[in-house]
Amino acid sequence: MKIENIYISSGHNFYGRHGKDPLKHTTESVQQVECIAGSGLVGDRFFDYKDDYRGQITFFSFEVYNNLCSALEIHDKDTGVFRRNVITSGVDLNTLIDQEFEIQGILFLGTVECSPCAWMDQAFGPGAEAFLKGQGGLRAKILTSGTLKVDAA
């Protein structure tokens, strides 16, 4: 598995905003992030969100992103619009649900698909939510602490 991008955001734009306008918290692309076991990513909106939270870190597939861009003929959005923390390549994220896995010496537990919501159509483009059903990413718990880094090109 390769780490293509890492994103954090200090606030929620869509989460808990059903029926309301989204907020305007930026998503920051970072080269590395501290993963704290049981808590989340330092500087991210879900850090210490609640005990035993299953979405301490989220993953999204770069291959799915490329397929979505082609299918919807949208090529002016970057992977940050999905508001997932880690963009990966080389692995089917759904195979990691209910599995422990290791990246760069950090142990994670895949918990559930990071299901797309209606906001995807607004954030990426019409049809994104439907396209991403079953491939919206992965929510995971952080089991050991460490620094996760974008892989060198």
Stockholm file with secondary structure:
# STOCKHOLM 1.0

chainA/1-153         MKIENIYISSGHNFYGRHGKDPLKHTTESVQQVECIAGSGLVGDRFFDYKDDYRGQITFFSFEVYNNLCSALEIHDKDTGVFRRNVITSGVDLNTLIDQEFEIQGILFLGTVECSPCAWMDQAFGPGAEAFLKGQGGLRAKILTSGTLKVDAA
#=GR chainA/1-153 SS CEEEEEEECSSCSSTTCTTSCCCCCCCEEESEEEEETTTEETTSTTTTCSTTCTTSEEEEEHHHHHHHHHHHTCCSCCGGGGCCSEEEESSCGGGGBTCEEEETTEEEEEEEECCCCTHHHHHTCTTHHHHHTTCSCEEEEECSCEEEECCCC
#=GC SS_cons         CEEEEEEECSSCSSTTCTTSCCCCCCCEEESEEEEETTTEETTSTTTTCSTTCTTSEEEEEHHHHHHHHHHHTCCSCCGGGGCCSEEEESSCGGGGBTCEEEETTEEEEEEEECCCCTHHHHHTCTTHHHHHTTCSCEEEEECSCEEEECCCC
//
